[in-house]
Amino acid sequence: MVKLYFFFLVISASIVWSQKRDSATLISEVNIDAYKKPASFISSTKSVAVVSENLLRQNTPERMLESVNQVPGASMEERSPGSYRISLRGSTLRSPFGVRNVKVYLDDFILSDASGNTYFNVISSELINRMEIYKGPESGDYGSVTGGTLLLQTKDSDNLSANLSIGSYGAFNQSFNVSEKVGKHFFEVFQNYYRTDSYREQSAMQRKQIFIKDDFKYAEKALLKAMVLYSDLDYQTPGGLTLEQMQMNRKQARPGTAALPGSEEQQAGIRNKMFLAGISNDYRFDQNFSHFILIQGSYVDFENPFITNFENRFETNWAIRTHLNYEKNWKAVSLAYRFGFEGGINDILVKNYNNIKGNEGEPQNFDRIKNTSGFYFLSQKLNINEKLFTDISISLNSNLYDWQRLYPEIENGKSKFKNQWLPNFGISYLLGKGFSVRGKIGMGNSAPTNEEIRSLSVSMVLGTVLH
């Protein structure tokens, strides 16, 4: 038997002008933001890992999979090029598609919608300058998710960079990033284009993205942030193979059967256009009181030609987050309180048709689903003599679905779930320089997906008809 081995060849050129710090940092010197609850890594009460810019840039520029997989308790997988799952301590158990049970923020802004779904693959890895990965429920400040929280951070210092890389299987990646402080403003403009034909048949991918932000310090005690993100993602899904099919031709897409056509014939894939815009304001009244508020909206145009159907989704999302903060410092004790609310509305129109070789055929079913979710939260942070640190929080979480079956039957309904009180407690004690012990107790809740609500509405309609 003759075996052929393929060697991946990449030709790349990059030009970078930036102000960078030394990439070697002692773990005791690492700081985390914890969504405006900053702390040193060594004294943090949370189970958190930091993925630095240096670690992110060690991997290929078009993805961050390898960087995340170096974090204990975190796993990221790519089932087909551009299709990601993120698992924090087993959170993908209820994530048949995409990223669920993990809350994702981009700087101040919320990438996860009100239903708990995150289109993580619309984000270019080159946009991300740093990641904080919180493993396990953080229900006090981040709501009901059971897996954890990802805080993605963009540039925070002057930078000018351009990248061009060409590789095998038609791989092409081009990006441009400029960030600069101009007077009271800090601007960042990022643009990226990436494409590849990939190894298998029916697995090509293309992503176009532009990101613009402005951090405006309009007063000594106030910071206004604005952001616009547009992403156009198109990737094909080859489907799984049996062992026999793989041994026959491991590059092939899922072939057709007597009952169903194959992935290539049905042009299976995902086409996702997303526009997100938001504005936030952080204002400090005095040395004790401050207030933060964020308002954002997004629109998603999603197409999924699948083997058995062709699905269209049109989503409108709105979200708000606000909290009032109080801090008080004494000689050996510091105390901080935060009381706030985060809520969102996810309004989605879903249309399923027969898939006729990648085109819409006869309609199967149409649904409109509106998910309204939110949580109030109260947290307390205590620091005693820079030795003992506690973080106690609780949130009240609510979730309501309004659904309407539009075709083939007309039916309306509501699914309101019981409000959930979710506590969170963390404690850390600094034993000495570079050594600490910590403990954490937290509760989370995994809300149903839109697809589960659709299944519920279908069964209710069928039950009514049969009855």
N, C-alpha and C positions, 0 to 999 in steps of 0.2 A: 504494500500500500504506500502510495506517495502522499505526503502531507504538505500542503502549501501554507506558509505563514505569511501574514500580511503585516507590513510595518507602516504605521501611520506617519505620514509626512506632512509637516506644517511649515509653510513659509510665512513669516510674520515680520511686520515692521511697526514699531511704535515710537512715538515721540512724546516725552513727558517733561513738563516744567512744573514743578510743585515745591511747596515748602513742606518737608516731611520730617517727622521726628525719628529718632533711632527706633528700629523695629523691635529691639530687645527690651522688654519691660518686665520687671519683677512682678510676680503675681500679687504681692502685697501692695503694689503701687497702682494696680488696675482699678478703675472706678466704673461703676455702672450707673445708668441713668434711671432705670426702673420707672419710666414714664414720670419724670419730674419729682422723683423721690431719690435723689442721688445718694450713693453710699460707696464706700470702698468695698472691693470684692471680698477682702478678708473678713470684714465685719458684717457682710450682708446676711440677712436672715432667710434668704431665698435660695432655692436650688437652681443656680444660674450658671451658665457658661457663656463666655465671650468669644466670638469669632472675630478676630482682628482683621484689619485691612491687609496686613502682611500675609495672614493665612489664606484669605480669599484670593489674593493675587498669585498664590503658588499654584493654583489650578487653572485650567483652560478658561478663557475669559467669558465663554458663553454660558457657563453654568456654575452653580455653587454646591453641587451634590457632594463632592469629595470633602469640601470644607466642613459641611454639616455632619457628615458621617465620622468625623474625627472626634465628635463630642459624645462622651458616654451618655447613654440614655436617649440619644436622638438618632433617628434614622431617616434618610431621604432616599427615595427610589425614583427611577425614571422608567416607567413601563413601556413607553414608546417615546421617541424623541419629542420633548416638549410636554409630556404628560407626567406630572409629579405627584407623589404622595409624601407627606411628612408625618412621621410617627414619633411622638414623645411619650415614652413609657407605654407603648402599646395602643396609642390613641387611634390607630387606623382600623380598629376592629369594627367601627361603624363609619367607615369612609370608603364606600365602594368606588367613588369617583372624586378626584380632586382632593383638596385640603379641607378637612373638617375637624372639629373638636380641638383646634389650635387657633387661638386668636392672633391676628397679624396686624401690626401697626407699621406705618412708614413715616418716620419722624413723628410729628404730632398726629398724623391722620390715620384713619381706620381702613384697612384693606378688606377686612371681613365684613360681609353684609349681615343684615338682621337675622337671616336664617342660619348663620354660622358657616356659610360657604366662603372660601377665599380662592380667587383666581390667581394663584401664586405664580403661575407660569407666564403671566403677562409682564412680569418684572424681569428686566435684564440684570444679570448678576453684576455687570460692570457699574450699574447705578449704585449698588450697595457698598458703603464704605466700612460698615461695621454691623455686627449682629449681636443681640443679646437673646439667649435662649433660656426661657424659664420653664423648667420641667415640673409637671404636676399642676394641679389646680391653683390658680391665683385669683380665687373668686372674689376677694375683697375689692380689688382695683380693676379687674379685667372681666368680671362676669362669670358665667356658668360653665365654661368649657372645662373638660376633664383632662385634656392632654397637656396643655401649657400655653405659653405665649411667646411670640417672636416679635422683637422690636428691631426693625430694620432702620438703619441710619444712613443718610446721604452725607455728602461732603460738608465739613465744617471749617475748612481752611482754604486759602487761595490755591488754585490748581488749574493747570492747562495741560490737557493730554489728548492725544489722538492715537488710534490703534487701527491697524489693518492686518488681517491674517487670512491666509488661503491654505486650505488643506484638502485631503483626499475626499472622495465621494461628493465633490462639488461644494465643500465647506467654504464659506466666505463670511467674514465678520469685520464690520467697520463700525467704529464708534468715535464720538467726539465729546469731550467734557470740558467745560470752563466754569470755574467758580471763583468769585472775587468779591472782596469787600470794597464798596464804593460809598463813601460817606457813611450814612446811617443804614445803608442797605448791604445785605449779603446776598448776592445772586448766584444761582447755579443753573446752567443750561446743559442738558445731556441729550444726545441723540445716538441711536444705535440701529444698525441693520444687520440681521444675521439670517443666513440660509444654509441648508445642507440637504443633499439627497439621501444621506444616511446609508447604512449597510444593507438593510433589508428592502425588499420591494414594498411599495405603498407606505413609506416611512419618511417622506420628505418633510421639511419644516422650514417655515419662514416667519420672522418676527421683525416688525418695525415699531420703533418707540421713540417718543420725545417726552422730556420731563423738564419743567421750568419751575423754579421756586424763588421766592423773595422773602428774606427775613429782615424786617424793617424795625429797627429800634427807634421808634418815633419819640420816645421820652426816656429819661434815665431809668425809670422803673417800669417800662412797658416795652413789650415786644410783639409785633404783629407779623404773622407768617401767612403766606399765600402760596398755593401750589396748584399746578395743572399737570396732569399725566394723560397721555394718549398712547394706546398700544393696539397694534393690529397683529394678531397671532393666527397663523394657519399651519396646522400640522396634520399629517395623515396617520392613521392607526392601522398597522398591519395585522393585528390580532394574534392570538396564540396558536402554537403548533403542537400537534401530538409528537411523541418521540419518533414515531415512524416517519412523519412528515419532515421533521427536523433532520433526520439522518439522510433523507432523500435529497433535500435542498434546504439548508438552514437560512438561506436568503429570501425564500419565498414568503409572500403574505399568506394569510389563512386561505386555503383553497375552498372552493364551493363543494357542496354535497348534493345528494339527490333532493334534499328538502330545501336547502338554502344556498344562495349564491355566495361567492367569496368576498373578502375585503376589497380587493382591487376592482372587481366588477362593480361593487356598490360604491366605490370611491369613498370608503369610510374615512372619517377624519373629524377634526374640530376647526371651526373658524370663529374666532372670538375678537370682536372689536370692543374696546373699553375706553371710556372717557371719564376721568375723575378730577374733580376740582374742589378745593376747600380753603377755608380761611380760619385762623385761630388767633386768639389774643390772650396774652399773659400779662397781668397788671399787678404790681405790688403797691398796696395802699400805704403801708408803713413797714417797719421791721418785723411786725407780727402777722399781718394779714395780707393775703394775696388772692387773686381770682383768675381762673382759667376758663376759657370757653372756646369751643370748636364747632363749626357748622360745615358740612360737606354734602356733596351730591355726586352721583355717578349714573352713567347709562351704559348698558351692556347689550350688544347685538351678538347673539350666540347661535351658531348653526352646527348641528351634529348629524351628518349623514351616517347612519349606522346600518348594519346588515339587514335588520328587520324593520327599520323605520327611518324617517328623516325628521329630525326635531329642530324647531326654531324656538328660541327664547328671546324675549324682549324685556329687559329688566330696568327698572328705575329704582334707585336707592337714595335714601336720605338718612343722615345721621347727625347726632349732636352729642357732645360731651362737655360737661361743665363741672367744676368743683371749686369750693371755697376752702382755703388753706389757712391754718393758724400755726404759728411756730413761736416757741418761747424758750430762751436759753438762760440758764443759771450758771453758777460757777462750775459745777460738776455734773449737771443734769440738763439735757435738752429734750423737749417734748414737742411733737407735731401732730396735728389733727387734720384730717381731710374729709369733707362731706361733699358728695357729688352725685351726678346722674349721667348715665350714658344710655342712649336709646337709638333705635333705627327702624326704618320702614323699608321693606323689600317688596316691591310690587312687580309681579312677573306674569307675563302672558306666554303660555307654552302651547305650541301647535305641533302635533305629530301627524305626519303623512306616511303613506307607503313610500319606500325608497325605490325609485326606478333608475338604477344605474347612476346614482348620484344626483338625481333630480326629484322634486316633489311629485308624488303621485296622488292617489285618492286620499282624502283626509281620514284620519283614524280617530283622534280626539283632540279637543281644544279645552284648555283650562286657564282660568285667571286665579292667581293666588296672591294674597296680600299677607305678609308676615309682619307683625308689629311686636318688637321685643325691646326690653330695656332692663336696667337694674339701678337701684339706688345703693350707694355704698358709703360706709363710714370706716375710717381707719385711724389708728393711733400708732405713732412711732416714738419709741423711747430709747434714749441713750444715757447710760449712767457711767460717768467717769471714763468714757472711751474704752470700757471693758465689757459691759453688758448691754446688749442691743435686743430690743423686742419690737415686733411688728404685729399688731392685732387688728383684724378687720372683719367686717361682715357685710354681706350684700343681700338685697331682696330682689329676686329675679322674676320677671313675668314674660309670658310668651303667648301670643294670640294669632291664630290663623283664620282668615276669611277666605273661603274658596268658592269658586263658581264654575260649574261644568257648563261649557258653551256648546259642545258638540260631542257625541251625537244627541245626547239628551241635555236638557237645561235643568240645572239643579243648583241650589245655594246651600251653604252651611258654614258653621263656625266650629273651630276646635280651640278651646281655651284650656290651657294647662295650669295646674295648680302652681301658685306662687311658691318659690323656693327660697328659704333662708340658707345661705351658704357662708359658714364661718371659715376663717383662715388665721392660723397662729404660727408665728415663727420666732425663734430665739437663737441668739448667737453670743458666745462668750470668747473673748480674746485671751488666750492663754499666755501669749508672749509674741514677740516680733515674728510675724510670718506663720503663726499657729492659732487656730481657732476651732471651736466645736459648735455645731449648730443642730437644731432640731426643728421640724416643721410638721404641722397637722393642717390639712386642708380638705375641703369638700368641693366637688364639682357636679355638674349636671349636663347630660348630653341631650339637647333638644332634637326633636324629629326633623328630618330633612324635608325639603319641598317634595321630593319624589315619594316619600312615605305618606305625606299628606295627600298627594295625588292618588296613591293607592287606596287610601281611606275613602276619599270621595268617590272613586270608581266603585268600590265595594258597596258603599251606601246607595249609589244610584242603581246598581244591579240588584241589590236587595229590594229596593222599592219597586223596580220593574217586575222582578220575579214574584213579589208578593201580590 
